[in-house]
Amino acid sequence: MDLRAGDVMIPVSAINIFNNITILALVPIFENYMYPFIKRVRGYPLTMLEKIGYGFFLAMLAMLVAGLIEGKCSCSCSCSVVVV
């Protein structure tokens, strides 16, 4: 995996921080913009169980897309690696 970002080399141990940064950035966006918008559209707010359910659904879609992309990349790879 290429860990270069321009002239900067990103350490492998720093890759995990991107997930935390994304969560810290998205929580205020969802709480201040998305959930109030959904409340205005639906007429009532999302319950915690609905938020969890929608989160699981979006996580499933993300994994599906990642699997499809990986499958597409693996098919175009000319190397022959056998996993036993």
mmCIF file of the N, C-alpha and C atoms, coordinates in Angstrom:
data_MODEL
# 
_entry.id   MODEL 
# 
loop_
_atom_site.group_PDB 
_atom_site.id 
_atom_site.type_symbol 
_atom_site.label_atom_id 
_atom_site.label_alt_id 
_atom_site.label_comp_id 
_atom_site.label_asym_id 
_atom_site.label_entity_id 
_atom_site.label_seq_id 
_atom_site.pdbx_PDB_ins_code 
_atom_site.Cartn_x 
_atom_site.Cartn_y 
_atom_site.Cartn_z 
_atom_site.occupancy 
_atom_site.B_iso_or_equiv 
_atom_site.pdbx_formal_charge 
_atom_site.auth_seq_id 
_atom_site.auth_comp_id 
_atom_site.auth_asym_id 
_atom_site.auth_atom_id 
_atom_site.pdbx_PDB_model_num 
ATOM 1   N N  . MET A 1 1  ? 0.845   -1.167  0.000   1.00 0.00 ? 1  MET A N  1 
ATOM 2   C CA . MET A 1 1  ? 0.000   0.000   0.000   1.00 0.00 ? 1  MET A CA 1 
ATOM 3   C C  . MET A 1 1  ? 0.895   1.236   0.000   1.00 0.00 ? 1  MET A C  1 
ATOM 4   N N  . ASP A 1 2  ? 0.543   2.179   -0.833  1.00 0.00 ? 2  ASP A N  1 
ATOM 5   C CA . ASP A 1 2  ? 1.308   3.415   -0.941  1.00 0.00 ? 2  ASP A CA 1 
ATOM 6   C C  . ASP A 1 2  ? 0.840   4.374   0.156   1.00 0.00 ? 2  ASP A C  1 
ATOM 7   N N  . LEU A 1 3  ? 1.700   4.670   1.092   1.00 0.00 ? 3  LEU A N  1 
ATOM 8   C CA . LEU A 1 3  ? 1.354   5.518   2.225   1.00 0.00 ? 3  LEU A CA 1 
ATOM 9   C C  . LEU A 1 3  ? 1.881   6.942   2.076   1.00 0.00 ? 3  LEU A C  1 
ATOM 10  N N  . ARG A 1 4  ? 2.197   7.327   0.862   1.00 0.00 ? 4  ARG A N  1 
ATOM 11  C CA . ARG A 1 4  ? 2.685   8.679   0.627   1.00 0.00 ? 4  ARG A CA 1 
ATOM 12  C C  . ARG A 1 4  ? 1.522   9.607   0.330   1.00 0.00 ? 4  ARG A C  1 
ATOM 13  N N  . ALA A 1 5  ? 1.572   10.791  0.918   1.00 0.00 ? 5  ALA A N  1 
ATOM 14  C CA . ALA A 1 5  ? 0.608   11.857  0.624   1.00 0.00 ? 5  ALA A CA 1 
ATOM 15  C C  . ALA A 1 5  ? 1.423   13.059  0.168   1.00 0.00 ? 5  ALA A C  1 
ATOM 16  N N  . GLY A 1 6  ? 1.681   13.110  -1.126  1.00 0.00 ? 6  GLY A N  1 
ATOM 17  C CA . GLY A 1 6  ? 2.571   14.132  -1.649  1.00 0.00 ? 6  GLY A CA 1 
ATOM 18  C C  . GLY A 1 6  ? 3.993   13.795  -1.269  1.00 0.00 ? 6  GLY A C  1 
ATOM 19  N N  . ASP A 1 7  ? 4.641   14.694  -0.553  1.00 0.00 ? 7  ASP A N  1 
ATOM 20  C CA . ASP A 1 7  ? 6.011   14.454  -0.097  1.00 0.00 ? 7  ASP A CA 1 
ATOM 21  C C  . ASP A 1 7  ? 6.060   13.863  1.304   1.00 0.00 ? 7  ASP A C  1 
ATOM 22  N N  . VAL A 1 8  ? 4.905   13.692  1.938   1.00 0.00 ? 8  VAL A N  1 
ATOM 23  C CA . VAL A 1 8  ? 4.843   13.222  3.326   1.00 0.00 ? 8  VAL A CA 1 
ATOM 24  C C  . VAL A 1 8  ? 4.555   11.733  3.340   1.00 0.00 ? 8  VAL A C  1 
ATOM 25  N N  . MET A 1 9  ? 5.296   11.002  4.169   1.00 0.00 ? 9  MET A N  1 
ATOM 26  C CA . MET A 1 9  ? 5.066   9.568   4.355   1.00 0.00 ? 9  MET A CA 1 
ATOM 27  C C  . MET A 1 9  ? 4.211   9.379   5.609   1.00 0.00 ? 9  MET A C  1 
ATOM 28  N N  . ILE A 1 10 ? 3.045   8.761   5.460   1.00 0.00 ? 10 ILE A N  1 
ATOM 29  C CA . ILE A 1 10 ? 2.139   8.543   6.585   1.00 0.00 ? 10 ILE A CA 1 
ATOM 30  C C  . ILE A 1 10 ? 2.539   7.245   7.284   1.00 0.00 ? 10 ILE A C  1 
ATOM 31  N N  . PRO A 1 11 ? 2.794   7.283   8.594   1.00 0.00 ? 11 PRO A N  1 
ATOM 32  C CA . PRO A 1 11 ? 3.140   6.051   9.293   1.00 0.00 ? 11 PRO A CA 1 
ATOM 33  C C  . PRO A 1 11 ? 1.934   5.101   9.352   1.00 0.00 ? 11 PRO A C  1 
ATOM 34  N N  . VAL A 1 12 ? 2.202   3.816   9.324   1.00 0.00 ? 12 VAL A N  1 
ATOM 35  C CA . VAL A 1 12 ? 1.135   2.823   9.341   1.00 0.00 ? 12 VAL A CA 1 
ATOM 36  C C  . VAL A 1 12 ? 0.296   2.961   10.603  1.00 0.00 ? 12 VAL A C  1 
ATOM 37  N N  . SER A 1 13 ? 0.902   3.280   11.716  1.00 0.00 ? 13 SER A N  1 
ATOM 38  C CA . SER A 1 13 ? 0.167   3.402   12.972  1.00 0.00 ? 13 SER A CA 1 
ATOM 39  C C  . SER A 1 13 ? -0.810  4.577   12.964  1.00 0.00 ? 13 SER A C  1 
ATOM 40  N N  . ALA A 1 14 ? -0.633  5.536   12.055  1.00 0.00 ? 14 ALA A N  1 
ATOM 41  C CA . ALA A 1 14 ? -1.515  6.706   11.998  1.00 0.00 ? 14 ALA A CA 1 
ATOM 42  C C  . ALA A 1 14 ? -2.760  6.465   11.157  1.00 0.00 ? 14 ALA A C  1 
ATOM 43  N N  . ILE A 1 15 ? -2.841  5.351   10.452  1.00 0.00 ? 15 ILE A N  1 
ATOM 44  C CA . ILE A 1 15 ? -3.995  5.106   9.586   1.00 0.00 ? 15 ILE A CA 1 
ATOM 45  C C  . ILE A 1 15 ? -5.277  4.973   10.396  1.00 0.00 ? 15 ILE A C  1 
ATOM 46  N N  . ASN A 1 16 ? -5.209  4.385   11.588  1.00 0.00 ? 16 ASN A N  1 
ATOM 47  C CA . ASN A 1 16 ? -6.400  4.206   12.418  1.00 0.00 ? 16 ASN A CA 1 
ATOM 48  C C  . ASN A 1 16 ? -7.019  5.515   12.864  1.00 0.00 ? 16 ASN A C  1 
ATOM 49  N N  . ILE A 1 17 ? -6.261  6.583   12.915  1.00 0.00 ? 17 ILE A N  1 
ATOM 50  C CA . ILE A 1 17 ? -6.780  7.856   13.390  1.00 0.00 ? 17 ILE A CA 1 
ATOM 51  C C  . ILE A 1 17 ? -7.793  8.460   12.413  1.00 0.00 ? 17 ILE A C  1 
ATOM 52  N N  . PHE A 1 18 ? -7.739  8.084   11.135  1.00 0.00 ? 18 PHE A N  1 
ATOM 53  C CA . PHE A 1 18 ? -8.654  8.655   10.153  1.00 0.00 ? 18 PHE A CA 1 
ATOM 54  C C  . PHE A 1 18 ? -10.109 8.287   10.463  1.00 0.00 ? 18 PHE A C  1 
ATOM 55  N N  . ASN A 1 19 ? -10.346 7.084   10.969  1.00 0.00 ? 19 ASN A N  1 
ATOM 56  C CA . ASN A 1 19 ? -11.696 6.694   11.361  1.00 0.00 ? 19 ASN A CA 1 
ATOM 57  C C  . ASN A 1 19 ? -12.191 7.576   12.510  1.00 0.00 ? 19 ASN A C  1 
ATOM 58  N N  . ASN A 1 20 ? -11.346 7.819   13.494  1.00 0.00 ? 20 ASN A N  1 
ATOM 59  C CA . ASN A 1 20 ? -11.727 8.659   14.628  1.00 0.00 ? 20 ASN A CA 1 
ATOM 60  C C  . ASN A 1 20 ? -11.999 10.098  14.194  1.00 0.00 ? 20 ASN A C  1 
ATOM 61  N N  . ILE A 1 21 ? -11.166 10.612  13.319  1.00 0.00 ? 21 ILE A N  1 
ATOM 62  C CA . ILE A 1 21 ? -11.357 11.982  12.833  1.00 0.00 ? 21 ILE A CA 1 
ATOM 63  C C  . ILE A 1 21 ? -12.660 12.100  12.059  1.00 0.00 ? 21 ILE A C  1 
ATOM 64  N N  . THR A 1 22 ? -12.963 11.095  11.242  1.00 0.00 ? 22 THR A N  1 
ATOM 65  C CA . THR A 1 22 ? -14.216 11.106  10.484  1.00 0.00 ? 22 THR A CA 1 
ATOM 66  C C  . THR A 1 22 ? -15.419 11.104  11.408  1.00 0.00 ? 22 THR A C  1 
ATOM 67  N N  . ILE A 1 23 ? -15.392 10.276  12.434  1.00 0.00 ? 23 ILE A N  1 
ATOM 68  C CA . ILE A 1 23 ? -16.506 10.225  13.385  1.00 0.00 ? 23 ILE A CA 1 
ATOM 69  C C  . ILE A 1 23 ? -16.646 11.559  14.109  1.00 0.00 ? 23 ILE A C  1 
ATOM 70  N N  . LEU A 1 24 ? -15.531 12.123  14.563  1.00 0.00 ? 24 LEU A N  1 
ATOM 71  C CA . LEU A 1 24 ? -15.586 13.406  15.255  1.00 0.00 ? 24 LEU A CA 1 
ATOM 72  C C  . LEU A 1 24 ? -16.118 14.517  14.356  1.00 0.00 ? 24 LEU A C  1 
ATOM 73  N N  . ALA A 1 25 ? -15.861 14.433  13.069  1.00 0.00 ? 25 ALA A N  1 
ATOM 74  C CA . ALA A 1 25 ? -16.354 15.454  12.140  1.00 0.00 ? 25 ALA A CA 1 
ATOM 75  C C  . ALA A 1 25 ? -17.821 15.248  11.799  1.00 0.00 ? 25 ALA A C  1 
ATOM 76  N N  . LEU A 1 26 ? -18.252 13.993  11.667  1.00 0.00 ? 26 LEU A N  1 
ATOM 77  C CA . LEU A 1 26 ? -19.618 13.728  11.215  1.00 0.00 ? 26 LEU A CA 1 
ATOM 78  C C  . LEU A 1 26 ? -20.672 13.810  12.316  1.00 0.00 ? 26 LEU A C  1 
ATOM 79  N N  . VAL A 1 27 ? -20.320 13.547  13.554  1.00 0.00 ? 27 VAL A N  1 
ATOM 80  C CA . VAL A 1 27 ? -21.306 13.593  14.635  1.00 0.00 ? 27 VAL A CA 1 
ATOM 81  C C  . VAL A 1 27 ? -21.948 14.979  14.751  1.00 0.00 ? 27 VAL A C  1 
ATOM 82  N N  . PRO A 1 28 ? -21.180 16.065  14.804  1.00 0.00 ? 28 PRO A N  1 
ATOM 83  C CA . PRO A 1 28 ? -21.839 17.377  14.873  1.00 0.00 ? 28 PRO A CA 1 
ATOM 84  C C  . PRO A 1 28 ? -22.655 17.703  13.620  1.00 0.00 ? 28 PRO A C  1 
ATOM 85  N N  . ILE A 1 29 ? -22.199 17.258  12.468  1.00 0.00 ? 29 ILE A N  1 
ATOM 86  C CA . ILE A 1 29 ? -22.952 17.512  11.229  1.00 0.00 ? 29 ILE A CA 1 
ATOM 87  C C  . ILE A 1 29 ? -24.305 16.815  11.284  1.00 0.00 ? 29 ILE A C  1 
ATOM 88  N N  . PHE A 1 30 ? -24.310 15.564  11.720  1.00 0.00 ? 30 PHE A N  1 
ATOM 89  C CA . PHE A 1 30 ? -25.570 14.834  11.820  1.00 0.00 ? 30 PHE A CA 1 
ATOM 90  C C  . PHE A 1 30 ? -26.471 15.436  12.890  1.00 0.00 ? 30 PHE A C  1 
ATOM 91  N N  . GLU A 1 31 ? -25.925 15.766  14.050  1.00 0.00 ? 31 GLU A N  1 
ATOM 92  C CA . GLU A 1 31 ? -26.742 16.293  15.154  1.00 0.00 ? 31 GLU A CA 1 
ATOM 93  C C  . GLU A 1 31 ? -27.302 17.681  14.845  1.00 0.00 ? 31 GLU A C  1 
ATOM 94  N N  . ASN A 1 32 ? -26.552 18.516  14.145  1.00 0.00 ? 32 ASN A N  1 
ATOM 95  C CA . ASN A 1 32 ? -26.992 19.892  13.905  1.00 0.00 ? 32 ASN A CA 1 
ATOM 96  C C  . ASN A 1 32 ? -27.738 20.095  12.595  1.00 0.00 ? 32 ASN A C  1 
ATOM 97  N N  . TYR A 1 33 ? -27.514 19.217  11.611  1.00 0.00 ? 33 TYR A N  1 
ATOM 98  C CA . TYR A 1 33 ? -28.112 19.442  10.302  1.00 0.00 ? 33 TYR A CA 1 
ATOM 99  C C  . TYR A 1 33 ? -28.992 18.295  9.827   1.00 0.00 ? 33 TYR A C  1 
ATOM 100 N N  . MET A 1 34 ? -28.469 17.070  9.848   1.00 0.00 ? 34 MET A N  1 
ATOM 101 C CA . MET A 1 34 ? -29.203 15.934  9.275   1.00 0.00 ? 34 MET A CA 1 
ATOM 102 C C  . MET A 1 34 ? -30.430 15.561  10.103  1.00 0.00 ? 34 MET A C  1 
ATOM 103 N N  . TYR A 1 35 ? -30.259 15.379  11.414  1.00 0.00 ? 35 TYR A N  1 
ATOM 104 C CA . TYR A 1 35 ? -31.381 14.948  12.244  1.00 0.00 ? 35 TYR A CA 1 
ATOM 105 C C  . TYR A 1 35 ? -32.487 16.003  12.326  1.00 0.00 ? 35 TYR A C  1 
ATOM 106 N N  . PRO A 1 36 ? -32.164 17.302  12.467  1.00 0.00 ? 36 PRO A N  1 
ATOM 107 C CA . PRO A 1 36 ? -33.239 18.294  12.409  1.00 0.00 ? 36 PRO A CA 1 
ATOM 108 C C  . PRO A 1 36 ? -33.957 18.323  11.047  1.00 0.00 ? 36 PRO A C  1 
ATOM 109 N N  . PHE A 1 37 ? -33.206 18.119  9.964   1.00 0.00 ? 37 PHE A N  1 
ATOM 110 C CA . PHE A 1 37 ? -33.831 18.072  8.642   1.00 0.00 ? 37 PHE A CA 1 
ATOM 111 C C  . PHE A 1 37 ? -34.784 16.889  8.534   1.00 0.00 ? 37 PHE A C  1 
ATOM 112 N N  . ILE A 1 38 ? -34.353 15.724  9.005   1.00 0.00 ? 38 ILE A N  1 
ATOM 113 C CA . ILE A 1 38 ? -35.215 14.531  8.973   1.00 0.00 ? 38 ILE A CA 1 
ATOM 114 C C  . ILE A 1 38 ? -36.442 14.749  9.849   1.00 0.00 ? 38 ILE A C  1 
ATOM 115 N N  . LYS A 1 39 ? -36.267 15.433  10.988  1.00 0.00 ? 39 LYS A N  1 
ATOM 116 C CA . LYS A 1 39 ? -37.403 15.716  11.863  1.00 0.00 ? 39 LYS A CA 1 
ATOM 117 C C  . LYS A 1 39 ? -38.414 16.625  11.173  1.00 0.00 ? 39 LYS A C  1 
ATOM 118 N N  . ARG A 1 40 ? -37.932 17.628  10.427  1.00 0.00 ? 40 ARG A N  1 
ATOM 119 C CA . ARG A 1 40 ? -38.846 18.514  9.698   1.00 0.00 ? 40 ARG A CA 1 
ATOM 120 C C  . ARG A 1 40 ? -39.581 17.761  8.595   1.00 0.00 ? 40 ARG A C  1 
ATOM 121 N N  . VAL A 1 41 ? -38.893 16.856  7.901   1.00 0.00 ? 41 VAL A N  1 
ATOM 122 C CA . VAL A 1 41 ? -39.501 16.125  6.795   1.00 0.00 ? 41 VAL A CA 1 
ATOM 123 C C  . VAL A 1 41 ? -40.512 15.114  7.312   1.00 0.00 ? 41 VAL A C  1 
ATOM 124 N N  . ARG A 1 42 ? -40.139 14.344  8.343   1.00 0.00 ? 42 ARG A N  1 
ATOM 125 C CA . ARG A 1 42 ? -41.007 13.286  8.872   1.00 0.00 ? 42 ARG A CA 1 
ATOM 126 C C  . ARG A 1 42 ? -42.074 13.813  9.813   1.00 0.00 ? 42 ARG A C  1 
ATOM 127 N N  . GLY A 1 43 ? -41.802 14.907  10.475  1.00 0.00 ? 43 GLY A N  1 
ATOM 128 C CA . GLY A 1 43 ? -42.736 15.435  11.454  1.00 0.00 ? 43 GLY A CA 1 
ATOM 129 C C  . GLY A 1 43 ? -42.433 14.971  12.869  1.00 0.00 ? 43 GLY A C  1 
ATOM 130 N N  . TYR A 1 44 ? -41.564 14.004  13.027  1.00 0.00 ? 44 TYR A N  1 
ATOM 131 C CA . TYR A 1 44 ? -41.141 13.532  14.347  1.00 0.00 ? 44 TYR A CA 1 
ATOM 132 C C  . TYR A 1 44 ? -39.706 13.035  14.227  1.00 0.00 ? 44 TYR A C  1 
ATOM 133 N N  . PRO A 1 45 ? -38.968 13.072  15.341  1.00 0.00 ? 45 PRO A N  1 
ATOM 134 C CA . PRO A 1 45 ? -37.534 12.718  15.268  1.00 0.00 ? 45 PRO A CA 1 
ATOM 135 C C  . PRO A 1 45 ? -37.302 11.217  15.138  1.00 0.00 ? 45 PRO A C  1 
ATOM 136 N N  . LEU A 1 46 ? -36.104 10.883  14.696  1.00 0.00 ? 46 LEU A N  1 
ATOM 137 C CA . LEU A 1 46 ? -35.691 9.476   14.648  1.00 0.00 ? 46 LEU A CA 1 
ATOM 138 C C  . LEU A 1 46 ? -35.459 8.972   16.072  1.00 0.00 ? 46 LEU A C  1 
ATOM 139 N N  . THR A 1 47 ? -35.865 7.742   16.327  1.00 0.00 ? 47 THR A N  1 
ATOM 140 C CA . THR A 1 47 ? -35.549 7.133   17.618  1.00 0.00 ? 47 THR A CA 1 
ATOM 141 C C  . THR A 1 47 ? -34.111 6.622   17.571  1.00 0.00 ? 47 THR A C  1 
ATOM 142 N N  . MET A 1 48 ? -33.571 6.327   18.736  1.00 0.00 ? 48 MET A N  1 
ATOM 143 C CA . MET A 1 48 ? -32.204 5.819   18.790  1.00 0.00 ? 48 MET A CA 1 
ATOM 144 C C  . MET A 1 48 ? -32.094 4.492   18.044  1.00 0.00 ? 48 MET A C  1 
ATOM 145 N N  . LEU A 1 49 ? -33.121 3.646   18.152  1.00 0.00 ? 49 LEU A N  1 
ATOM 146 C CA . LEU A 1 49 ? -33.104 2.365   17.458  1.00 0.00 ? 49 LEU A CA 1 
ATOM 147 C C  . LEU A 1 49 ? -33.118 2.551   15.934  1.00 0.00 ? 49 LEU A C  1 
ATOM 148 N N  . GLU A 1 50 ? -33.860 3.544   15.442  1.00 0.00 ? 50 GLU A N  1 
ATOM 149 C CA . GLU A 1 50 ? -33.860 3.830   14.004  1.00 0.00 ? 50 GLU A CA 1 
ATOM 150 C C  . GLU A 1 50 ? -32.487 4.320   13.548  1.00 0.00 ? 50 GLU A C  1 
ATOM 151 N N  . LYS A 1 51 ? -31.847 5.158   14.347  1.00 0.00 ? 51 LYS A N  1 
ATOM 152 C CA . LYS A 1 51 ? -30.508 5.641   14.000  1.00 0.00 ? 51 LYS A CA 1 
ATOM 153 C C  . LYS A 1 51 ? -29.528 4.482   13.910  1.00 0.00 ? 51 LYS A C  1 
ATOM 154 N N  . ILE A 1 52 ? -29.611 3.556   14.876  1.00 0.00 ? 52 ILE A N  1 
ATOM 155 C CA . ILE A 1 52 ? -28.730 2.387   14.859  1.00 0.00 ? 52 ILE A CA 1 
ATOM 156 C C  . ILE A 1 52 ? -29.030 1.516   13.645  1.00 0.00 ? 52 ILE A C  1 
ATOM 157 N N  . GLY A 1 53 ? -30.301 1.304   13.344  1.00 0.00 ? 53 GLY A N  1 
ATOM 158 C CA . GLY A 1 53 ? -30.685 0.488   12.192  1.00 0.00 ? 53 GLY A CA 1 
ATOM 159 C C  . GLY A 1 53 ? -30.204 1.087   10.882  1.00 0.00 ? 53 GLY A C  1 
ATOM 160 N N  . TYR A 1 54 ? -30.395 2.394   10.727  1.00 0.00 ? 54 TYR A N  1 
ATOM 161 C CA . TYR A 1 54 ? -29.914 3.047   9.508   1.00 0.00 ? 54 TYR A CA 1 
ATOM 162 C C  . TYR A 1 54 ? -28.387 2.998   9.433   1.00 0.00 ? 54 TYR A C  1 
ATOM 163 N N  . GLY A 1 55 ? -27.722 3.115   10.569  1.00 0.00 ? 55 GLY A N  1 
ATOM 164 C CA . GLY A 1 55 ? -26.262 3.016   10.589  1.00 0.00 ? 55 GLY A CA 1 
ATOM 165 C C  . GLY A 1 55 ? -25.780 1.645   10.154  1.00 0.00 ? 55 GLY A C  1 
ATOM 166 N N  . PHE A 1 56 ? -26.445 0.584   10.650  1.00 0.00 ? 56 PHE A N  1 
ATOM 167 C CA . PHE A 1 56 ? -26.080 -0.769  10.227  1.00 0.00 ? 56 PHE A CA 1 
ATOM 168 C C  . PHE A 1 56 ? -26.323 -0.961  8.735   1.00 0.00 ? 56 PHE A C  1 
ATOM 169 N N  . PHE A 1 57 ? -27.425 -0.414  8.239   1.00 0.00 ? 57 PHE A N  1 
ATOM 170 C CA . PHE A 1 57 ? -27.736 -0.537  6.816   1.00 0.00 ? 57 PHE A CA 1 
ATOM 171 C C  . PHE A 1 57 ? -26.677 0.162   5.968   1.00 0.00 ? 57 PHE A C  1 
ATOM 172 N N  . LEU A 1 58 ? -26.280 1.367   6.370   1.00 0.00 ? 58 LEU A N  1 
ATOM 173 C CA . LEU A 1 58 ? -25.252 2.096   5.621   1.00 0.00 ? 58 LEU A CA 1 
ATOM 174 C C  . LEU A 1 58 ? -23.901 1.398   5.712   1.00 0.00 ? 58 LEU A C  1 
ATOM 175 N N  . ALA A 1 59 ? -23.591 0.802   6.866   1.00 0.00 ? 59 ALA A N  1 
ATOM 176 C CA . ALA A 1 59 ? -22.344 0.047   7.001   1.00 0.00 ? 59 ALA A CA 1 
ATOM 177 C C  . ALA A 1 59 ? -22.354 -1.171  6.088   1.00 0.00 ? 59 ALA A C  1 
ATOM 178 N N  . MET A 1 60 ? -23.523 -1.831  5.974   1.00 0.00 ? 60 MET A N  1 
ATOM 179 C CA . MET A 1 60 ? -23.632 -2.980  5.085   1.00 0.00 ? 60 MET A CA 1 
ATOM 180 C C  . MET A 1 60 ? -23.424 -2.558  3.624   1.00 0.00 ? 60 MET A C  1 
ATOM 181 N N  . LEU A 1 61 ? -24.025 -1.439  3.245   1.00 0.00 ? 61 LEU A N  1 
ATOM 182 C CA . LEU A 1 61 ? -23.832 -0.943  1.879   1.00 0.00 ? 61 LEU A CA 1 
ATOM 183 C C  . LEU A 1 61 ? -22.370 -0.588  1.617   1.00 0.00 ? 61 LEU A C  1 
ATOM 184 N N  . ALA A 1 62 ? -21.706 0.020   2.596   1.00 0.00 ? 62 ALA A N  1 
ATOM 185 C CA . ALA A 1 62 ? -20.298 0.378   2.433   1.00 0.00 ? 62 ALA A CA 1 
ATOM 186 C C  . ALA A 1 62 ? -19.434 -0.864  2.245   1.00 0.00 ? 62 ALA A C  1 
ATOM 187 N N  . MET A 1 63 ? -19.710 -1.911  3.020   1.00 0.00 ? 63 MET A N  1 
ATOM 188 C CA . MET A 1 63 ? -18.942 -3.153  2.884   1.00 0.00 ? 63 MET A CA 1 
ATOM 189 C C  . MET A 1 63 ? -19.232 -3.823  1.543   1.00 0.00 ? 63 MET A C  1 
ATOM 190 N N  . LEU A 1 64 ? -20.465 -3.754  1.086   1.00 0.00 ? 64 LEU A N  1 
ATOM 191 C CA . LEU A 1 64 ? -20.830 -4.322  -0.211  1.00 0.00 ? 64 LEU A CA 1 
ATOM 192 C C  . LEU A 1 64 ? -20.082 -3.606  -1.342  1.00 0.00 ? 64 LEU A C  1 
ATOM 193 N N  . VAL A 1 65 ? -20.074 -2.293  -1.301  1.00 0.00 ? 65 VAL A N  1 
ATOM 194 C CA . VAL A 1 65 ? -19.363 -1.519  -2.328  1.00 0.00 ? 65 VAL A CA 1 
ATOM 195 C C  . VAL A 1 65 ? -17.866 -1.808  -2.275  1.00 0.00 ? 65 VAL A C  1 
ATOM 196 N N  . ALA A 1 66 ? -17.303 -1.869  -1.058  1.00 0.00 ? 66 ALA A N  1 
ATOM 197 C CA . ALA A 1 66 ? -15.871 -2.172  -0.931  1.00 0.00 ? 66 ALA A CA 1 
ATOM 198 C C  . ALA A 1 66 ? -15.558 -3.564  -1.479  1.00 0.00 ? 66 ALA A C  1 
ATOM 199 N N  . GLY A 1 67 ? -16.444 -4.536  -1.228  1.00 0.00 ? 67 GLY A N  1 
ATOM 200 C CA . GLY A 1 67 ? -16.244 -5.884  -1.756  1.00 0.00 ? 67 GLY A CA 1 
ATOM 201 C C  . GLY A 1 67 ? -16.323 -5.924  -3.264  1.00 0.00 ? 67 GLY A C  1 
ATOM 202 N N  . LEU A 1 68 ? -17.265 -5.185  -3.838  1.00 0.00 ? 68 LEU A N  1 
ATOM 203 C CA . LEU A 1 68 ? -17.386 -5.137  -5.296  1.00 0.00 ? 68 LEU A CA 1 
ATOM 204 C C  . LEU A 1 68 ? -16.161 -4.486  -5.934  1.00 0.00 ? 68 LEU A C  1 
ATOM 205 N N  . ILE A 1 69 ? -15.682 -3.415  -5.324  1.00 0.00 ? 69 ILE A N  1 
ATOM 206 C CA . ILE A 1 69 ? -14.478 -2.756  -5.849  1.00 0.00 ? 69 ILE A CA 1 
ATOM 207 C C  . ILE A 1 69 ? -13.276 -3.679  -5.724  1.00 0.00 ? 69 ILE A C  1 
ATOM 208 N N  . GLU A 1 70 ? -13.152 -4.362  -4.591  1.00 0.00 ? 70 GLU A N  1 
ATOM 209 C CA . GLU A 1 70 ? -12.033 -5.294  -4.400  1.00 0.00 ? 70 GLU A CA 1 
ATOM 210 C C  . GLU A 1 70 ? -12.107 -6.434  -5.401  1.00 0.00 ? 70 GLU A C  1 
ATOM 211 N N  . GLY A 1 71 ? -13.311 -6.936  -5.646  1.00 0.00 ? 71 GLY A N  1 
ATOM 212 C CA . GLY A 1 71 ? -13.470 -8.001  -6.636  1.00 0.00 ? 71 GLY A CA 1 
ATOM 213 C C  . GLY A 1 71 ? -13.082 -7.541  -8.021  1.00 0.00 ? 71 GLY A C  1 
ATOM 214 N N  . LYS A 1 72 ? -13.458 -6.329  -8.369  1.00 0.00 ? 72 LYS A N  1 
ATOM 215 C CA . LYS A 1 72 ? -13.102 -5.771  -9.668  1.00 0.00 ? 72 LYS A CA 1 
ATOM 216 C C  . LYS A 1 72 ? -11.588 -5.591  -9.784  1.00 0.00 ? 72 LYS A C  1 
ATOM 217 N N  . CYS A 1 73 ? -10.953 -5.105  -8.711  1.00 0.00 ? 73 CYS A N  1 
ATOM 218 C CA . CYS A 1 73 ? -9.498  -4.918  -8.728  1.00 0.00 ? 73 CYS A CA 1 
ATOM 219 C C  . CYS A 1 73 ? -8.777  -6.257  -8.768  1.00 0.00 ? 73 CYS A C  1 
ATOM 220 N N  . SER A 1 74 ? -9.292  -7.246  -8.065  1.00 0.00 ? 74 SER A N  1 
ATOM 221 C CA . SER A 1 74 ? -8.645  -8.561  -8.037  1.00 0.00 ? 74 SER A CA 1 
ATOM 222 C C  . SER A 1 74 ? -8.738  -9.263  -9.387  1.00 0.00 ? 74 SER A C  1 
ATOM 223 N N  . CYS A 1 75 ? -9.840  -9.043  -10.098 1.00 0.00 ? 75 CYS A N  1 
ATOM 224 C CA . CYS A 1 75 ? -9.993  -9.678  -11.415 1.00 0.00 ? 75 CYS A CA 1 
ATOM 225 C C  . CYS A 1 75 ? -9.015  -9.091  -12.425 1.00 0.00 ? 75 CYS A C  1 
ATOM 226 N N  . SER A 1 76 ? -8.692  -7.820  -12.273 1.00 0.00 ? 76 SER A N  1 
ATOM 227 C CA . SER A 1 76 ? -7.803  -7.183  -13.250 1.00 0.00 ? 76 SER A CA 1 
ATOM 228 C C  . SER A 1 76 ? -6.333  -7.369  -12.881 1.00 0.00 ? 76 SER A C  1 
ATOM 229 N N  . CYS A 1 77 ? -6.056  -7.962  -11.734 1.00 0.00 ? 77 CYS A N  1 
ATOM 230 C CA . CYS A 1 77 ? -4.669  -8.180  -11.302 1.00 0.00 ? 77 CYS A CA 1 
ATOM 231 C C  . CYS A 1 77 ? -4.080  -9.351  -12.079 1.00 0.00 ? 77 CYS A C  1 
ATOM 232 N N  . SER A 1 78 ? -2.869  -9.175  -12.576 1.00 0.00 ? 78 SER A N  1 
ATOM 233 C CA . SER A 1 78 ? -2.243  -10.245 -13.368 1.00 0.00 ? 78 SER A CA 1 
ATOM 234 C C  . SER A 1 78 ? -1.402  -11.168 -12.507 1.00 0.00 ? 78 SER A C  1 
ATOM 235 N N  . CYS A 1 79 ? -1.248  -10.857 -11.223 1.00 0.00 ? 79 CYS A N  1 
ATOM 236 C CA . CYS A 1 79 ? -0.452  -11.720 -10.350 1.00 0.00 ? 79 CYS A CA 1 
ATOM 237 C C  . CYS A 1 79 ? -1.275  -12.932 -9.928  1.00 0.00 ? 79 CYS A C  1 
ATOM 238 N N  . SER A 1 80 ? -0.603  -14.023 -9.666  1.00 0.00 ? 80 SER A N  1 
ATOM 239 C CA . SER A 1 80 ? -1.319  -15.235 -9.268  1.00 0.00 ? 80 SER A CA 1 
ATOM 240 C C  . SER A 1 80 ? -0.942  -15.571 -7.823  1.00 0.00 ? 80 SER A C  1 
ATOM 241 N N  . VAL A 1 81 ? -1.839  -15.237 -6.922  1.00 0.00 ? 81 VAL A N  1 
ATOM 242 C CA . VAL A 1 81 ? -1.639  -15.490 -5.513  1.00 0.00 ? 81 VAL A CA 1 
ATOM 243 C C  . VAL A 1 81 ? -2.672  -16.522 -5.082  1.00 0.00 ? 81 VAL A C  1 
ATOM 244 N N  . VAL A 1 82 ? -2.222  -17.596 -4.463  1.00 0.00 ? 82 VAL A N  1 
ATOM 245 C CA . VAL A 1 82 ? -3.122  -18.632 -4.007  1.00 0.00 ? 82 VAL A CA 1 
ATOM 246 C C  . VAL A 1 82 ? -3.175  -18.580 -2.499  1.00 0.00 ? 82 VAL A C  1 
ATOM 247 N N  . VAL A 1 83 ? -4.382  -18.420 -1.955  1.00 0.00 ? 83 VAL A N  1 
ATOM 248 C CA . VAL A 1 83 ? -4.575  -18.388 -0.508  1.00 0.00 ? 83 VAL A CA 1 
ATOM 249 C C  . VAL A 1 83 ? -5.151  -19.723 -0.095  1.00 0.00 ? 83 VAL A C  1 
ATOM 250 N N  . VAL A 1 84 ? -4.460  -20.392 0.804   1.00 0.00 ? 84 VAL A N  1 
ATOM 251 C CA . VAL A 1 84 ? -4.914  -21.716 1.249   1.00 0.00 ? 84 VAL A CA 1 
ATOM 252 C C  . VAL A 1 84 ? -5.383  -21.653 2.671   1.00 0.00 ? 84 VAL A C  1 
# 
